[in-house]
Amino acid sequence: MAWIKSANLQWLGKLRDTYRLVVMNDETFQEVGSYKLSLLNVYIFLSTIVVLVALAVGALIFFTPVKRYVPGYGEISNDRELIRINREVADLQKNLQAANTVIEHLKKRLGETPQTEKDVSPLKSLDIQADSTIRPPDPSDVDEQLRREVALDELGMAAREPRTSNFSPRDVPLEQLYFSPPIKGKITETFNPDKKHWGTDIVAPQNTAIKSAMDGYVFFSDWTLETGNTIGIQHANNVITFYKHNSALLKKTGSFVRAGEAIAIIGNTGTQTDGPHLHFELWHKGKPVNPTDYVKLE
């Protein structure tokens, strides 16, 4: 133990021994500088430099993008970003595949690519039966309303078509026909073709029944935006009558009605009305005529 302790003291003593480092000009041997050093000072200086360099390298790795180039560290830090990129690429591939499928179907529809039996056969795997529950979507209320108005317009146009032929043996002049009054009340507006008012407006008590003017078949019984609940009847001798703005309709399309039979209830429906009344029109051979000339309404 004494020997080891003596050796350690000698080693520490050598570290503390001082030396002089002299820097001289090689040609003139003139002394440029002189430095007093010891092994301990040199060791401390070199150790300090090593520690500073290590700290600088560590800071460079952990606080700058250089860390991505460190084997293993860069892969772990970029896992989330790689997962996100992979998901985006997968979504783009799915969208591209779907777009290509749609384009191929459009090409086949347009005739650019002929459709073969191979293309049609996969549809058979769906095993669609004749009584399948798959049905086309129901038309919206707007579509139904538009269809009704178009149907009524077409019927009106058909009724307005001029006919120049003479009376057939079955044709009877309007003056010789008997019309049952659809309603009796006060006339508020008369027939006026100049204002495109093709009928007569009659006011009557609420809930009064509207009656058919003659025997005939109901060819229209529905609701329209302008005339509300409307019913149209085709009679003999090319006579058509319309009953508009009703609150309720009592007959359906295709029904046969007798003269004087209730077909509707007086009302105030539709946009072309400002109060409860009946708008009654009488058409003969495609032309509107004044109802008061043939029907007693008051």
FENPE-V925388 format. One record per backbone hydrogen bond with DSSP energy under -1.0 kcal/mol. CO is the residue of the C=O (numbers start at 1). NH is the residue of the N-H. Records with the same first field share a line. If there is no record, write none. Layout:
# FENPE-V925388
CO = NH  NH
This chain:
# FENPE-V925388
1 = 5
2 = 6
3 = 7
4 = 8
5 = 9
6 = 10
7 = 11
8 = 12
9 = 13
10 = 14
11 = 15
12 = 16
15 = 40
19 = 37
21 = 35
23 = 32  33
25 = 29
30 = 25
33 = 23
35 = 21
37 = 19
38 = 42
39 = 43
40 = 44
41 = 45
42 = 46
43 = 47
44 = 48
45 = 49
46 = 50
47 = 51
48 = 52
49 = 53
50 = 54
51 = 55
52 = 56
53 = 57
54 = 58
55 = 59
56 = 60
57 = 61
58 = 62
59 = 63
64 = 67
65 = 68
66 = 69
67 = 70
70 = 74
72 = 76
73 = 77
74 = 78
76 = 79
78 = 82
79 = 83
80 = 84
81 = 85
82 = 86
83 = 87
84 = 88
85 = 89
86 = 90
87 = 91
88 = 92
89 = 93
90 = 94
91 = 95
92 = 96
93 = 97
94 = 98
95 = 99
96 = 100
97 = 101
98 = 102
99 = 103
100 = 104
101 = 105
102 = 106
103 = 107
104 = 108
105 = 109
106 = 110
107 = 112  113
116 = 120
117 = 121
120 = 123
121 = 124
122 = 125
123 = 126
124 = 127
129 = 132
140 = 144
141 = 145
142 = 146
143 = 147
144 = 148
145 = 149
146 = 150
147 = 151
148 = 152
149 = 153
150 = 154
151 = 155
152 = 156
153 = 157
154 = 158
155 = 159
156 = 160
168 = 171
173 = 176
174 = 177
182 = 211
186 = 203
189 = 201
192 = 197
193 = 196
197 = 192
200 = 280
201 = 188  189
202 = 278
203 = 186
205 = 208
208 = 266
210 = 263  264
212 = 260
213 = 180
216 = 257
217 = 234
218 = 254
220 = 232
222 = 230
224 = 228
225 = 271
226 = 272
227 = 245
228 = 224
229 = 246
230 = 222
231 = 243
232 = 219  220
233 = 241
234 = 217
238 = 285
239 = 235
240 = 283
241 = 233
242 = 281
243 = 231
244 = 279
248 = 265
252 = 255
255 = 218
257 = 216
258 = 261
261 = 212
263 = 250
264 = 210
265 = 247  248
267 = 277
278 = 202
279 = 244
280 = 200
281 = 242
282 = 289
283 = 240
284 = 287
287 = 284
290 = 293
291 = 294  295
297 = 185
